[in-house]
């Protein structure tokens, strides 16, 4: 539901703002995705440590210690974003610097909300993870659309994002109080958390880069109208990710918990991967058979010139999403070295797009090739892991 609302948000903004301004909004979202690497990697680590805690007292120690650490991190990162925002605005050809500076406030709000959500997710209180996300999604749509309609444009849309995340924080704070954590806690050593979070940070950097840096580079290299078309295609393709990624959110803590207590967990991954394959295939098939319907109905007539590229974008996001599920599984069982592979592929994508950006299709095909290489590499690693596991049992 939350991802469906997020998707509607992009469709509505694409129609209201038009291709040029929507391209600007999409590039800001790309910045948000990249900056959210830190919350995402910290979130994985929090879920891992919370779900592996042996009792409620240990959960409270982890939660209270990490909340204090993340709050300090949020302040540092917000100030850093404020400092670089003029340079990023210039690179993306965005006239209003404050639109980019708002990304810092969104990051701060996201980080402090993250601790609440991921703690509840680690405890398998999934409404605690989904609820704030749903509140944020609805708030972003309602407030962002209202601010755009009164004439605040892209700046209003980004301001709506910040306000909606603060609403989510308030709701998450209400939910966490139901866990009755004591204010008296024992400060845990953060070194194991940082050691685990760093490879997850590399993984998040790689995966976020793979489906966001293309938007930033397109906004820099291609004409504004083409950048808007590319943003629409990217958003349509991301319906695959929005539909399938929640499977990974559920799979990760369950596998982590079962592995910790010595129960079988492989069938959880197999079922999750099968569901992801089926869901991705259905959506890519729709893009292939009815591209005019997908673009025309969802975005409008202005975007129909990009129908031929839609299925290519769908294939790219589908393979990307399946790779994400595999890496999430490997991280949940402690195979952190695998993050090197997506990191190398993400660097390859950036280099290739800088050389090959003559058209929208060329950029998508570069990303598709990189995602395919990543998927094949992950398949080889997963097969090697399974063979070694069987050999060890014998």
PyMOL commands that set and color helices and strands:
alter all, ss='L'
color gray80, all
select helices_A, chain A and resi 2-35+37-51+56-91+97-122+126-179+191-210+213-221+224-261+266-289+291-298+301-332+336-355+360-393
alter helices_A, ss='H'
color red, helices_A
deselect
rebuild
show_as cartoon
